[in-house]
Amino acid sequence: MDNAQCALMKKICEMEFVAIELQLYLDTHPCDSDALNDYNCAVDVLRKYQLKYEDEFGSIMEIGHHGVNGKWDWVNSPWPWQM
Amino acid sequence: MWVYEKKMEHPIRVCRPDVGFAKLVITQYGGPDGELGASLRYLNQRYSMPTGVAKAA
């Protein structure tokens, strides 16, 4: 994994962490519209990062974008412990 | 119901192999009194809770 790939994966992890925390908060505070806006923004940004990653470095989601380079890469893309 | 992602939720760094410790981790993870069994019990208890908030959290 090169630096650009590591940096983008780090951004994905950070944004996913934000989304998970807000999701847990919203489960018990469903009427907090500020938190809901923050959550939706976090999810939008996360999706953007995920798409960028999958386009440039191969698939990370089982149900996601595969084969952007014209071949099925799920089998050969690195496992979490190989990153 | 379950989606696999080829990524960690939190970064980890394994710096050296340690068979003894690996054995402990695997036992605690998947053994007879391990986290996997406990987590599935909690999950199913959760789905039988009476309110939506309790089911979700």
N, CA and C atoms of all chains as a GROMACS GRO file, in nm:
protein
  420
    1MET      N    1   0.083  -0.121   0.000
    1MET     CA    2   0.000   0.000   0.000
    1MET      C    3   0.086   0.125   0.000
    2ASP      N    4   0.066   0.213  -0.098
    2ASP     CA    5   0.147   0.335  -0.100
    2ASP      C    6   0.083   0.443  -0.012
    3ASN      N    7   0.151   0.559  -0.006
    3ASN     CA    8   0.107   0.664   0.084
    3ASN      C    9  -0.031   0.719   0.051
    4ALA      N   10  -0.058   0.737  -0.080
    4ALA     CA   11  -0.187   0.792  -0.122
    4ALA      C   12  -0.300   0.698  -0.081
    5GLN      N   13  -0.276   0.568  -0.099
    5GLN     CA   14  -0.377   0.468  -0.065
    5GLN      C   15  -0.400   0.465   0.086
    6CYS      N   16  -0.292   0.468   0.164
    6CYS     CA   17  -0.302   0.470   0.311
    6CYS      C   18  -0.377   0.593   0.358
    7ALA      N   19  -0.345   0.709   0.298
    7ALA     CA   20  -0.407   0.835   0.340
    7ALA      C   21  -0.557   0.831   0.314
    8LEU      N   22  -0.597   0.778   0.196
    8LEU     CA   23  -0.739   0.773   0.164
    8LEU      C   24  -0.811   0.673   0.254
    9MET      N   25  -0.747   0.559   0.284
    9MET     CA   26  -0.807   0.461   0.374
    9MET      C   27  -0.825   0.520   0.514
   10LYS      N   28  -0.728   0.602   0.557
   10LYS     CA   29  -0.737   0.667   0.687
   10LYS      C   30  -0.858   0.762   0.690
   11LYS      N   31  -0.878   0.836   0.580
   11LYS     CA   32  -0.993   0.928   0.571
   11LYS      C   33  -1.124   0.850   0.578
   12ILE      N   34  -1.129   0.735   0.508
   12ILE     CA   35  -1.249   0.652   0.511
   12ILE      C   36  -1.277   0.605   0.653
   13CYS      N   37  -1.173   0.556   0.723
   13CYS     CA   38  -1.190   0.508   0.860
   13CYS      C   39  -1.237   0.619   0.952
   14GLU      N   40  -1.179   0.737   0.938
   14GLU     CA   41  -1.218   0.850   1.023
   14GLU      C   42  -1.363   0.888   1.000
   15MET      N   43  -1.402   0.898   0.871
   15MET     CA   44  -1.539   0.941   0.840
   15MET      C   45  -1.639   0.834   0.880
   16GLU      N   46  -1.600   0.708   0.868
   16GLU     CA   47  -1.688   0.600   0.911
   16GLU      C   48  -1.708   0.604   1.062
   17PHE      N   49  -1.601   0.636   1.135
   17PHE     CA   50  -1.610   0.649   1.280
   17PHE      C   51  -1.709   0.759   1.319
   18VAL      N   52  -1.699   0.873   1.250
   18VAL     CA   53  -1.792   0.984   1.274
   18VAL      C   54  -1.936   0.938   1.249
   19ALA      N   55  -1.957   0.869   1.136
   19ALA     CA   56  -2.092   0.824   1.100
   19ALA      C   57  -2.148   0.725   1.202
   20ILE      N   58  -2.064   0.631   1.248
   20ILE     CA   59  -2.109   0.531   1.345
   20ILE      C   60  -2.148   0.598   1.477
   21GLU      N   61  -2.064   0.691   1.524
   21GLU     CA   62  -2.093   0.758   1.651
   21GLU      C   63  -2.223   0.837   1.642
   22LEU      N   64  -2.243   0.910   1.530
   22LEU     CA   65  -2.366   0.988   1.514
   22LEU      C   66  -2.488   0.897   1.503
   23GLN      N   67  -2.469   0.783   1.436
   23GLN     CA   68  -2.580   0.688   1.422
   23GLN      C   69  -2.624   0.637   1.559
   24LEU      N   70  -2.526   0.604   1.644
   24LEU     CA   71  -2.558   0.555   1.779
   24LEU      C   72  -2.626   0.663   1.861
   25TYR      N   73  -2.579   0.788   1.846
   25TYR     CA   74  -2.638   0.900   1.918
   25TYR      C   75  -2.783   0.922   1.873
   26LEU      N   76  -2.806   0.916   1.740
   26LEU     CA   77  -2.939   0.940   1.685
   26LEU      C   78  -3.040   0.832   1.726
   27ASP      N   79  -2.990   0.710   1.752
   27ASP     CA   80  -3.081   0.605   1.799
   27ASP      C   81  -3.152   0.647   1.927
   28THR      N   82  -3.083   0.723   2.013
   28THR     CA   83  -3.145   0.764   2.139
   28THR      C   84  -3.185   0.912   2.138
   29HIS      N   85  -3.145   0.988   2.035
   29HIS     CA   86  -3.184   1.129   2.022
   29HIS      C   87  -3.237   1.156   1.881
   30PRO      N   88  -3.348   1.091   1.842
   30PRO     CA   89  -3.393   1.098   1.703
   30PRO      C   90  -3.443   1.236   1.659
   31CYS      N   91  -3.472   1.327   1.756
   31CYS     CA   92  -3.526   1.459   1.721
   31CYS      C   93  -3.419   1.566   1.707
   32ASP      N   94  -3.290   1.530   1.726
   32ASP     CA   95  -3.182   1.628   1.716
   32ASP      C   96  -3.149   1.652   1.568
   33SER      N   97  -3.206   1.762   1.512
   33SER     CA   98  -3.192   1.782   1.367
   33SER      C   99  -3.050   1.821   1.328
   34ASP      N  100  -2.976   1.888   1.418
   34ASP     CA  101  -2.836   1.921   1.389
   34ASP      C  102  -2.754   1.792   1.372
   35ALA      N  103  -2.775   1.699   1.464
   35ALA     CA  104  -2.703   1.572   1.456
   35ALA      C  105  -2.742   1.495   1.330
   36LEU      N  106  -2.869   1.503   1.293
   36LEU     CA  107  -2.915   1.435   1.172
   36LEU      C  108  -2.847   1.494   1.048
   37ASN      N  109  -2.835   1.629   1.044
   37ASN     CA  110  -2.764   1.693   0.933
   37ASN      C  111  -2.618   1.651   0.930
   38ASP      N  112  -2.554   1.653   1.048
   38ASP     CA  113  -2.414   1.610   1.057
   38ASP      C  114  -2.398   1.467   1.006
   39TYR      N  115  -2.492   1.382   1.048
   39TYR     CA  116  -2.487   1.241   1.009
   39TYR      C  117  -2.497   1.226   0.856
   40ASN      N  118  -2.596   1.295   0.797
   40ASN     CA  119  -2.613   1.284   0.652
   40ASN      C  120  -2.493   1.338   0.576
   41CYS      N  121  -2.434   1.448   0.627
   41CYS     CA  122  -2.311   1.501   0.566
   41CYS      C  123  -2.198   1.398   0.574
   42ALA      N  124  -2.183   1.337   0.693
   42ALA     CA  125  -2.077   1.238   0.714
   42ALA      C  126  -2.094   1.121   0.618
   43VAL      N  127  -2.218   1.076   0.600
   43VAL     CA  128  -2.244   0.963   0.510
   43VAL      C  129  -2.212   1.002   0.365
   44ASP      N  130  -2.250   1.125   0.326
   44ASP     CA  131  -2.220   1.170   0.189
   44ASP      C  132  -2.069   1.172   0.163
   45VAL      N  133  -1.996   1.231   0.259
   45VAL     CA  134  -1.849   1.239   0.245
   45VAL      C  135  -1.789   1.099   0.243
   46LEU      N  136  -1.838   1.011   0.332
   46LEU     CA  137  -1.789   0.873   0.338
   46LEU      C  138  -1.808   0.802   0.203
   47ARG      N  139  -1.929   0.816   0.144
   47ARG     CA  140  -1.957   0.754   0.015
   47ARG      C  141  -1.860   0.804  -0.092
   48LYS      N  142  -1.835   0.937  -0.088
   48LYS     CA  143  -1.745   0.998  -0.186
   48LYS      C  144  -1.605   0.936  -0.174
   49TYR      N  145  -1.556   0.926  -0.052
   49TYR     CA  146  -1.423   0.866  -0.029
   49TYR      C  147  -1.420   0.720  -0.073
   50GLN      N  148  -1.528   0.646  -0.040
   50GLN     CA  149  -1.534   0.504  -0.076
   50GLN      C  150  -1.530   0.484  -0.228
   51LEU      N  151  -1.609   0.565  -0.300
   51LEU     CA  152  -1.610   0.555  -0.445
   51LEU      C  153  -1.473   0.586  -0.504
   52LYS      N  154  -1.411   0.693  -0.451
   52LYS     CA  155  -1.278   0.732  -0.498
   52LYS      C  156  -1.178   0.618  -0.474
   53TYR      N  157  -1.184   0.559  -0.354
   53TYR     CA  158  -1.093   0.449  -0.321
   53TYR      C  159  -1.114   0.331  -0.415
   54GLU      N  160  -1.242   0.295  -0.435
   54GLU     CA  161  -1.270   0.177  -0.517
   54GLU      C  162  -1.231   0.200  -0.663
   55ASP      N  163  -1.245   0.325  -0.710
   55ASP     CA  164  -1.204   0.357  -0.847
   55ASP      C  165  -1.053   0.348  -0.862
   56GLU      N  166  -0.980   0.391  -0.758
   56GLU     CA  167  -0.834   0.400  -0.772
   56GLU      C  168  -0.759   0.276  -0.727
   57PHE      N  169  -0.810   0.209  -0.622
   57PHE     CA  170  -0.730   0.103  -0.560
   57PHE      C  171  -0.798  -0.034  -0.554
   58GLY      N  172  -0.920  -0.045  -0.605
   58GLY     CA  173  -0.988  -0.174  -0.600
   58GLY      C  174  -1.095  -0.177  -0.492
   59SER      N  175  -1.174  -0.285  -0.492
   59SER     CA  176  -1.294  -0.288  -0.410
   59SER      C  177  -1.265  -0.309  -0.262
   60ILE      N  178  -1.346  -0.246  -0.177
   60ILE     CA  179  -1.340  -0.271  -0.033
   60ILE      C  180  -1.473  -0.325   0.020
   61MET      N  181  -1.583  -0.297  -0.050
   61MET     CA  182  -1.712  -0.344  -0.005
   61MET      C  183  -1.751  -0.467  -0.085
   62GLU      N  184  -1.803  -0.569  -0.016
   62GLU     CA  185  -1.844  -0.691  -0.086
   62GLU      C  186  -1.953  -0.657  -0.188
   63ILE      N  187  -2.052  -0.580  -0.142
   63ILE     CA  188  -2.154  -0.530  -0.233
   63ILE      C  189  -2.116  -0.387  -0.265
   64GLY      N  190  -2.038  -0.367  -0.367
   64GLY     CA  191  -1.989  -0.235  -0.402
   64GLY      C  192  -1.944  -0.235  -0.546
   65HIS      N  193  -1.859  -0.139  -0.579
   65HIS     CA  194  -1.812  -0.132  -0.716
   65HIS      C  195  -1.693  -0.227  -0.735
   66HIS      N  196  -1.705  -0.312  -0.834
   66HIS     CA  197  -1.597  -0.407  -0.863
   66HIS      C  198  -1.560  -0.395  -1.010
   67GLY      N  199  -1.439  -0.434  -1.038
   67GLY     CA  200  -1.400  -0.449  -1.177
   67GLY      C  201  -1.397  -0.319  -1.256
   68VAL      N  202  -1.356  -0.210  -1.189
   68VAL     CA  203  -1.349  -0.082  -1.260
   68VAL      C  204  -1.242  -0.085  -1.368
   69ASN      N  205  -1.143  -0.172  -1.352
   69ASN     CA  206  -1.038  -0.184  -1.454
   69ASN      C  207  -1.070  -0.295  -1.553
   70GLY      N  208  -1.196  -0.334  -1.558
   70GLY     CA  209  -1.236  -0.434  -1.654
   70GLY      C  210  -1.220  -0.578  -1.608
   71LYS      N  211  -1.178  -0.596  -1.479
   71LYS     CA  212  -1.174  -0.732  -1.428
   71LYS      C  213  -1.217  -0.737  -1.282
   72TRP      N  214  -1.264  -0.854  -1.242
   72TRP     CA  215  -1.315  -0.877  -1.107
   72TRP      C  216  -1.198  -0.880  -1.009
   73ASP      N  217  -1.195  -0.784  -0.915
   73ASP     CA  218  -1.076  -0.772  -0.830
   73ASP      C  219  -1.100  -0.810  -0.684
   74TRP      N  220  -1.224  -0.851  -0.650
   74TRP     CA  221  -1.255  -0.878  -0.508
   74TRP      C  222  -1.164  -0.985  -0.449
   75VAL      N  223  -1.134  -1.088  -0.529
   75VAL     CA  224  -1.054  -1.200  -0.480
   75VAL      C  225  -0.911  -1.156  -0.450
   76ASN      N  226  -0.860  -1.064  -0.530
   76ASN     CA  227  -0.718  -1.029  -0.520
   76ASN      C  228  -0.689  -0.900  -0.446
   77SER      N  229  -0.793  -0.818  -0.417
   77SER     CA  230  -0.766  -0.695  -0.342
   77SER      C  231  -0.724  -0.734  -0.199
   78PRO      N  232  -0.642  -0.651  -0.133
   78PRO     CA  233  -0.584  -0.692  -0.004
   78PRO      C  234  -0.687  -0.711   0.107
   79TRP      N  235  -0.660  -0.805   0.198
   79TRP     CA  236  -0.743  -0.827   0.316
   79TRP      C  237  -0.705  -0.724   0.423
   80PRO      N  238  -0.795  -0.702   0.520
   80PRO     CA  239  -0.768  -0.597   0.620
   80PRO      C  240  -0.632  -0.611   0.687
   81TRP      N  241  -0.591  -0.736   0.714
   81TRP     CA  242  -0.464  -0.756   0.785
   81TRP      C  243  -0.342  -0.744   0.692
   82GLN      N  244  -0.367  -0.721   0.564
   82GLN     CA  245  -0.256  -0.702   0.471
   82GLN      C  246  -0.232  -0.555   0.441
   83MET      N  247  -0.312  -0.468   0.504
   83MET     CA  248  -0.298  -0.325   0.474
   83MET      C  249  -0.199  -0.260   0.571
   84MET      N  250  -2.807  -0.925   0.541
   84MET     CA  251  -2.801  -0.894   0.684
   84MET      C  252  -2.660  -0.858   0.729
   85TRP      N  253  -2.563  -0.931   0.677
   85TRP     CA  254  -2.425  -0.898   0.711
   85TRP      C  255  -2.350  -0.860   0.584
   86VAL      N  256  -2.272  -0.753   0.592
   86VAL     CA  257  -2.192  -0.710   0.478
   86VAL      C  258  -2.045  -0.710   0.519
   87TYR      N  259  -1.961  -0.777   0.440
   87TYR     CA  260  -1.818  -0.778   0.471
   87TYR      C  261  -1.748  -0.662   0.403
   88GLU      N  262  -1.666  -0.591   0.478
   88GLU     CA  263  -1.583  -0.486   0.420
   88GLU      C  264  -1.438  -0.526   0.438
   89LYS      N  265  -1.359  -0.510   0.332
   89LYS     CA  266  -1.218  -0.545   0.341
   89LYS      C  267  -1.139  -0.431   0.404
   90LYS      N  268  -1.178  -0.394   0.528
   90LYS     CA  269  -1.108  -0.287   0.597
   90LYS      C  270  -1.133  -0.300   0.747
   91MET      N  271  -1.044  -0.237   0.826
   91MET     CA  272  -1.060  -0.234   0.970
   91MET      C  273  -1.143  -0.113   1.010
   92GLU      N  274  -1.220  -0.126   1.121
   92GLU     CA  275  -1.286  -0.007   1.175
   92GLU      C  276  -1.182   0.082   1.242
   93HIS      N  277  -1.081   0.018   1.300
   93HIS     CA  278  -0.975   0.090   1.369
   93HIS      C  279  -0.841   0.031   1.326
   94PRO      N  280  -0.742   0.117   1.298
   94PRO     CA  281  -0.615   0.061   1.251
   94PRO      C  282  -0.545  -0.023   1.358
   95ILE      N  283  -0.482  -0.131   1.315
   95ILE     CA  284  -0.403  -0.211   1.408
   95ILE      C  285  -0.264  -0.232   1.347
   96ARG      N  286  -0.168  -0.257   1.433
   96ARG     CA  287  -0.033  -0.282   1.384
   96ARG      C  288   0.021  -0.404   1.457
   97VAL      N  289   0.031  -0.516   1.386
   97VAL     CA  290   0.089  -0.636   1.446
   97VAL      C  291   0.238  -0.634   1.416
   98CYS      N  292   0.321  -0.623   1.522
   98CYS     CA  293   0.464  -0.604   1.495
   98CYS      C  294   0.544  -0.734   1.496
   99ARG      N  295   0.491  -0.840   1.565
   99ARG     CA  296   0.567  -0.966   1.563
   99ARG      C  297   0.472  -1.083   1.590
  100PRO      N  298   0.503  -1.202   1.536
  100PRO     CA  299   0.419  -1.319   1.565
  100PRO      C  300   0.437  -1.366   1.710
  101ASP      N  301   0.328  -1.407   1.775
  101ASP     CA  302   0.334  -1.454   1.914
  101ASP      C  303   0.229  -1.564   1.928
  102VAL      N  304   0.274  -1.689   1.909
  102VAL     CA  305   0.182  -1.802   1.902
  102VAL      C  306   0.103  -1.819   2.032
  103GLY      N  307   0.169  -1.802   2.146
  103GLY     CA  308   0.102  -1.816   2.275
  103GLY      C  309  -0.012  -1.718   2.291
  104PHE      N  310   0.016  -1.594   2.256
  104PHE     CA  311  -0.087  -1.491   2.269
  104PHE      C  312  -0.199  -1.514   2.168
  105ALA      N  313  -0.160  -1.557   2.046
  105ALA     CA  314  -0.261  -1.585   1.943
  105ALA      C  315  -0.359  -1.692   1.991
  106LYS      N  316  -0.307  -1.792   2.061
  106LYS     CA  317  -0.391  -1.900   2.113
  106LYS      C  318  -0.492  -1.845   2.214
  107LEU      N  319  -0.444  -1.758   2.302
  107LEU     CA  320  -0.534  -1.694   2.399
  107LEU      C  321  -0.644  -1.614   2.329
  108VAL      N  322  -0.603  -1.535   2.230
  108VAL     CA  323  -0.700  -1.450   2.160
  108VAL      C  324  -0.805  -1.535   2.090
  109ILE      N  325  -0.761  -1.641   2.020
  109ILE     CA  326  -0.855  -1.725   1.945
  109ILE      C  327  -0.952  -1.796   2.039
  110THR      N  328  -0.902  -1.841   2.157
  110THR     CA  329  -0.989  -1.906   2.254
  110THR      C  330  -1.094  -1.808   2.307
  111GLN      N  331  -1.049  -1.688   2.340
  111GLN     CA  332  -1.142  -1.588   2.392
  111GLN      C  333  -1.242  -1.543   2.286
  112TYR      N  334  -1.200  -1.550   2.161
  112TYR     CA  335  -1.280  -1.506   2.047
  112TYR      C  336  -1.385  -1.610   2.009
  113GLY      N  337  -1.340  -1.732   1.988
  113GLY     CA  338  -1.429  -1.834   1.935
  113GLY      C  339  -1.444  -1.958   2.021
  114GLY      N  340  -1.385  -1.959   2.138
  114GLY     CA  341  -1.392  -2.076   2.225
  114GLY      C  342  -1.528  -2.093   2.290
  115PRO      N  343  -1.542  -2.198   2.377
  115PRO     CA  344  -1.672  -2.230   2.436
  115PRO      C  345  -1.734  -2.114   2.516
  116ASP      N  346  -1.651  -2.034   2.582
  116ASP     CA  347  -1.703  -1.917   2.654
  116ASP      C  348  -1.657  -1.788   2.588
  117GLY      N  349  -1.645  -1.791   2.457
  117GLY     CA  350  -1.584  -1.679   2.385
  117GLY      C  351  -1.680  -1.567   2.349
  118GLU      N  352  -1.622  -1.463   2.291
  118GLU     CA  353  -1.697  -1.342   2.256
  118GLU      C  354  -1.800  -1.368   2.146
  119LEU      N  355  -1.769  -1.459   2.053
  119LEU     CA  356  -1.862  -1.484   1.942
  119LEU      C  357  -1.996  -1.536   1.992
  120GLY      N  358  -1.990  -1.636   2.081
  120GLY     CA  359  -2.113  -1.691   2.137
  120GLY      C  360  -2.189  -1.585   2.216
  121ALA      N  361  -2.115  -1.510   2.299
  121ALA     CA  362  -2.177  -1.406   2.380
  121ALA      C  363  -2.240  -1.300   2.292
  122SER      N  364  -2.169  -1.258   2.187
  122SER     CA  365  -2.220  -1.148   2.104
  122SER      C  366  -2.348  -1.190   2.030
  123LEU      N  367  -2.354  -1.317   1.985
  123LEU     CA  368  -2.476  -1.363   1.919
  123LEU      C  369  -2.593  -1.372   2.017
  124ARG      N  370  -2.564  -1.413   2.142
  124ARG     CA  371  -2.670  -1.414   2.243
  124ARG      C  372  -2.722  -1.272   2.266
  125TYR      N  373  -2.630  -1.176   2.282
  125TYR     CA  374  -2.672  -1.036   2.304
  125TYR      C  375  -2.755  -0.986   2.186
  126LEU      N  376  -2.711  -1.020   2.065
  126LEU     CA  377  -2.780  -0.974   1.945
  126LEU      C  378  -2.924  -1.024   1.943
  127ASN      N  379  -2.942  -1.153   1.973
  127ASN     CA  380  -3.077  -1.209   1.969
  127ASN      C  381  -3.163  -1.158   2.083
  128GLN      N  382  -3.102  -1.134   2.201
  128GLN     CA  383  -3.176  -1.072   2.311
  128GLN      C  384  -3.222  -0.934   2.270
  129ARG      N  385  -3.135  -0.862   2.202
  129ARG     CA  386  -3.164  -0.726   2.159
  129ARG      C  387  -3.286  -0.723   2.068
  130TYR      N  388  -3.292  -0.818   1.973
  130TYR     CA  389  -3.403  -0.818   1.878
  130TYR      C  390  -3.536  -0.856   1.944
  131SER      N  391  -3.528  -0.913   2.065
  131SER     CA  392  -3.653  -0.947   2.132
  131SER      C  393  -3.696  -0.839   2.231
  132MET      N  394  -3.625  -0.725   2.233
  132MET     CA  395  -3.660  -0.617   2.325
  132MET      C  396  -3.792  -0.551   2.283
  133PRO      N  397  -3.865  -0.493   2.380
  133PRO     CA  398  -3.999  -0.443   2.349
  133PRO      C  399  -4.005  -0.311   2.271
  134THR      N  400  -3.902  -0.226   2.281
  134THR     CA  401  -3.911  -0.096   2.214
  134THR      C  402  -3.811  -0.084   2.099
  135GLY      N  403  -3.841   0.006   2.006
  135GLY     CA  404  -3.754   0.028   1.891
  135GLY      C  405  -3.615   0.074   1.931
  136VAL      N  406  -3.608   0.167   2.030
  136VAL     CA  407  -3.479   0.218   2.076
  136VAL      C  408  -3.394   0.105   2.133
  137ALA      N  409  -3.456   0.019   2.211
  137ALA     CA  410  -3.382  -0.093   2.271
  137ALA      C  411  -3.337  -0.191   2.163
  138LYS      N  412  -3.421  -0.216   2.063
  138LYS     CA  413  -3.383  -0.304   1.952
  138LYS      C  414  -3.264  -0.247   1.875
  139ALA      N  415  -3.266  -0.115   1.852
  139ALA     CA  416  -3.164  -0.052   1.770
  139ALA      C  417  -3.032  -0.041   1.845
  140ALA      N  418  -3.039  -0.009   1.973
  140ALA     CA  419  -2.916   0.014   2.049
  140ALA      C  420  -2.870  -0.114   2.116
   0.00000   0.00000   0.00000
